[in-house]
């Protein structure tokens, strides 16, 4: 909450959103409040880059776990793999709901 503006008629504020530092933490980022006041092209580039970096880190980590499990002679965890894939599917689907042509 900002203090009352003195000496001027208008206050300009900048708000920085909080987002999880870890790519493995649940991320409920939405563009609802900024879509109408942002340059769509820049907003979607930033959003897609951020989310894709997280997705890449998740895929890289899952690949490491699969390779480690194979190296140690473990059985493939079908149930765990399906759960992980479903989680990534939800992550991608949430991106689909946020990225659309707002101007049209």
URURJO-V403084 format. One record per residue. N is the residue number from 1. RES is the residue in one letter. SS is DSSP state (@ for helix, = for strand, . for the rest). D_CENTER is the distance of its C-alpha to the mean C-alpha in whole Angstrom. Layout:
N;RES;SS;D_CENTER  N;RES;SS;D_CENTER
This chain:
1;X;.;26  2;X;.;28  3;X;.;32  4;X;.;34  5;X;.;34  6;X;.;38  7;X;.;40  8;X;.;38  9;X;.;37  10;X;.;33  11;X;.;30  12;X;.;27  13;X;.;24  14;X;.;21  15;X;.;18  16;X;.;15  17;X;.;12  18;X;.;12  19;X;.;8  20;X;.;9  21;X;.;11  22;X;.;10  23;X;.;8  24;X;.;10  25;X;.;10  26;X;.;9  27;X;.;5  28;X;.;7  29;X;.;6  30;X;.;9  31;X;.;11  32;X;@;14  33;X;@;16  34;X;@;15  35;X;@;15  36;X;.;19  37;X;.;20  38;X;.;18  39;X;.;19  40;X;@;17  41;X;@;17  42;X;@;16  43;X;@;13  44;X;@;12  45;X;@;12  46;X;@;10  47;X;@;7  48;X;@;8  49;X;@;9  50;X;@;6  51;X;@;4  52;X;@;8  53;X;@;9  54;X;@;7  55;X;@;8  56;X;@;11  57;X;@;12  58;X;@;12  59;X;@;14  60;X;@;16  61;X;@;16  62;X;@;17  63;X;@;20  64;X;@;21  65;X;@;22  66;X;@;24  67;X;@;26  68;X;@;27  69;X;@;28  70;X;@;30  71;X;@;31  72;X;.;33  73;X;.;34  74;X;.;32  75;X;.;31  76;X;.;28  77;X;.;26  78;X;@;26  79;X;@;25  80;X;@;22  81;X;@;21  82;X;@;21  83;X;@;19  84;X;@;16  85;X;@;16  86;X;@;16  87;X;@;13  88;X;@;11  89;X;@;13  90;X;@;11  91;X;@;8  92;X;@;9  93;X;@;11  94;X;@;9  95;X;@;8  96;X;@;11  97;X;@;12  98;X;@;10  99;X;.;12  100;X;.;16  101;X;.;19  102;X;.;19  103;X;.;22  104;X;.;24
